[in-house]
Amino acid sequence: MEKAIGLLEVQAMVAAIAGLDAMCKAADVRLIHVEKRLGGRLVSLVVDGTVSDVKAAVEAGAVAAAEVGNVKLAEVIARPHPEITKFLYTDKLD
């Protein structure tokens, strides 16, 4: 099975939590990276899994996040280059 990464960028921490909850419930994905900017007013979430799981998760996450905030980006990258994965896979999620 081919791997993929999914990105969901939202405005507001509450929207990020709602989106992440929906992504994890919709498909078999794993949170690999969180990026918070502007004191948590802009949050980027990155998940990984199979291509089909990541597509389903990102779609569900974008819908859930849009109900409580603004979705800035919802994107799936199938078969990411190894240099990208080095940048995203971190031991510590803060």
C-alpha positions, -999 to 999 in steps of 0.1 A, spaced: 0 0 0 12 34 -9 16 60 19 3 96 18 3 126 40 -26 149 45 -24 186 56 -52 205 72 -46 242 80 -73 260 100 -78 293 117 -82 288 155 -73 260 178 -109 249 183 -113 242 146 -80 223 146 -92 200 174 -126 194 157 -108 187 124 -83 163 140 -110 145 159 -130 139 127 -99 128 108 -89 102 134 -125 89 135 -130 88 98 -100 67 88 -69 49 100 -45 79 101 -18 90 125 -10 125 135 27 132 127 31 169 129 15 200 144 25 236 136 10 265 156 15 301 145 2 334 158 -4 320 193 -26 291 180 -47 313 157 -33 294 127 -28 257 132 -15 231 106 -20 194 112 -3 167 92 -15 130 92 -2 100 74 -17 66 63 -27 50 31 -38 72 2 -74 62 6 -74 67 44 -57 101 42 -81 113 15 -111 103 36 -96 118 67 -88 151 52 -123 154 36 -139 147 70 -115 169 89 -122 199 65 -159 195 69 -158 193 107 -133 222 110 -154 244 87 -184 241 111 -165 259 138 -138 279 120 -121 288 87 -103 261 67 -73 276 50 -59 244 33 -69 208 30 -45 188 8 -34 152 2 1 144 -10 4 108 -23 38 91 -22 56 121 -7 93 125 -14 116 112 14 130 147 19 96 160 28 90 132 53 122 140 71 109 174 77 75 163 89 81 133 111 91 146 145 94 128 178 78 157 197 43 171 190 40 206 206 
